[in-house]
Amino acid sequence: MIWFITAKGTDLVKAIEAGESESSLIVTGNGEMHARVEGRSEVVQDREKLEALWNPIASSWFDGIDDPDIRLIRFTPDFAEVWATKGAIGFAIQIAKAKVTDEEPDMGDHFEVRF
């Protein structure tokens, strides 16, 4: 599970509470890794989990851990697709090389994971 601390008025919380529980999360690193993760999102009330997750970054967004606007989102992944590349410069080099050699560009590694 992946946990998020957010506020009750966000579009994401509203969508989840309206029954839109399927989610896609796009994760990008420094241009060398991209992932698409699909799963289910739920808005949950879990004081123990909130206390475990609470940190100075979260506290900068809210008026303390007891702020009534705080919501937890529990994201349970089902499937992920990951691409590991050589970054933007490596990508450009591969595309240029493919145009000159008529060979398929090496776009890096790709794999899928089911949870």
C-alpha positions, 0 to 999 in steps of 0.5 A: 500500500502507498499512503498519502496525506491530503486535504478533504477539499482536493479533487482527488478526495472528492473523486474517490468519495464519489466512487471513482476508486480506480487510479493511475499514478505516474512516477518519473525520476530523473528522466531515467525511470518512468512507471505507471501504477494502477490500483484502487484508492480509498479515503480512510480514517486511521489515527494510528496510520496518520500518527505513523506518517505524520512528519514536518512536511505534512505539518507545514500544510495543516494546523496540526495532526488534529486538523479536521481537514486531514484525509488519508488516501490508501492506494493499493496497487494492482499492476505496474509498468516500468521503463528504465531509460538512459534519460533525455539525452540518451533518448535523443541519441538513440532516436538520432542513431535510429534515423541514421542507421534505420535500426530500432532505437534502444529505449531501455528496459521495460517490465510489468508487475502484478501485485 
